Amino acid sequence: MSRMLTFVDSCENERLIGTVENESEAMRCISEFLKERNYKSYYTRKWRSGDHIIYDVGSWSEFFRLYD
């Protein structure tokens, strides 16, 4: 079952980053996204909110969401 991975910017605009099969693929996709933008993440926090998981990679106002 494919799951949607999105990026939410500081203005709360949400855009599709990719479709993945599991959390491991989501983490790889997030890492690639950050690497392409030369952003160094020193930690990753995650928590569930309704129908999705939120990933915080150290930005104060930008997040990733993985939908079920």
Phi, psi and omega per residue, in radians:
M1 nan 2.116 3.136
S2 -1.339 2.516 3.122
R3 -2.164 2.525 -3.128
M4 -1.528 2.323 3.039
L5 -1.954 2.173 -3.120
T6 -2.148 2.829 3.055
F7 -2.040 2.319 3.124
V8 -1.992 2.065 -3.106
D9 -1.490 -3.100 -3.048
S10 -1.168 -0.310 3.085
C11 -1.673 0.184 -3.132
E12 1.153 0.397 2.989
N13 -1.377 2.315 -3.096
E14 -2.009 2.320 3.111
R15 -2.388 2.590 -3.116
L16 -1.240 2.267 3.080
I17 -1.732 -0.643 3.131
G18 3.075 3.058 3.021
T19 -2.000 2.380 -3.057
V20 -2.327 2.853 3.140
E21 -1.639 -0.470 -3.065
N22 -2.729 3.136 -3.103
E23 -1.182 -0.561 3.104
S24 -1.080 -0.774 3.094
E25 -1.143 -0.642 3.110
A26 -1.088 -0.757 3.135
M27 -1.125 -0.680 3.082
R28 -1.105 -0.738 -3.141
C29 -1.128 -0.739 3.101
I30 -1.095 -0.783 3.137
S31 -1.052 -0.753 3.115
E32 -1.110 -0.756 3.135
F33 -1.030 -0.799 -3.135
L34 -1.177 -0.717 -3.133
K35 -1.089 -0.740 3.120
E36 -1.053 -0.439 -3.103
R37 -1.837 0.167 3.128
N38 0.957 0.677 3.096
Y39 -1.800 2.183 3.136
K40 -1.715 2.059 3.100
S41 -1.721 2.244 -3.129
Y42 -1.679 -0.165 3.077
Y43 -2.810 2.851 3.013
T44 -2.377 2.191 3.032
R45 -1.941 2.624 3.059
K46 -2.480 2.622 3.069
W47 -2.725 2.736 -3.140
R48 -1.577 2.419 3.071
S49 -2.434 1.734 -3.130
G50 1.149 -2.086 -3.063
D51 -1.646 0.263 -3.114
H52 -2.564 2.867 3.048
I53 -1.862 2.342 3.112
I54 -1.769 2.335 3.077
Y55 -1.978 2.150 3.066
D56 -1.831 2.106 -3.096
V57 -1.911 0.318 3.058
G58 1.890 -0.072 3.072
S59 -1.478 2.545 -3.124
W60 -1.250 -0.458 -2.979
S61 -2.416 0.180 -3.141
E62 -2.205 2.409 -3.027
F63 -2.469 2.909 2.987
F64 -1.988 2.597 3.079
R65 -2.237 2.354 3.066
L66 -1.998 1.947 -3.098
Y67 -1.532 2.528 3.082
D68 -1.208 nan nan
